Amino acid sequence: MATSSFNKDFTLDSKKAIDSFTKIITNPAKSVKIDRTLTLPERERQGELKLRRMLSR
């Protein structure tokens, strides 16, 4: 992986940009709940069967 893609210029050149950046770093990130029922082995098998039926047509 190219490391140059991680070296970006980060310049806050206006009061609006500074205020926006300050707001972003001071507010905690919202956590996202993951629906674990989507990854149950039974649901996975159902999805595989459905996909096989669709591809066999």
TAGI-V698808 format. One record per residue. N is the residue number from 0. PHI is phi in whole degrees, -180 to 180 (* if undefined). Layout:
<<N	PHI> <N	PHI>>
//
This chain:
<<0	*> <1	-73> <2	-78> <3	-66> <4	-71> <5	-97> <6	-102> <7	-111> <8	-73> <9	-129> <10	-121> <11	-98> <12	-108> <13	-150> <14	-63> <15	-63> <16	-65> <17	-65> <18	-61> <19	-64> <20	-63> <21	-61> <22	-63> <23	-64> <24	-81> <25	-89> <26	-90> <27	-67> <28	-71> <29	-78> <30	-82> <31	-109> <32	-80> <33	-101> <34	-78> <35	-72> <36	-69> <37	-72> <38	-109> <39	-64> <40	-55> <41	-64> <42	-66> <43	-64> <44	-64> <45	-61> <46	-65> <47	-64> <48	-63> <49	-64> <50	-64> <51	-62> <52	-63> <53	-66> <54	-77> <55	-83> <56	-74>>
//
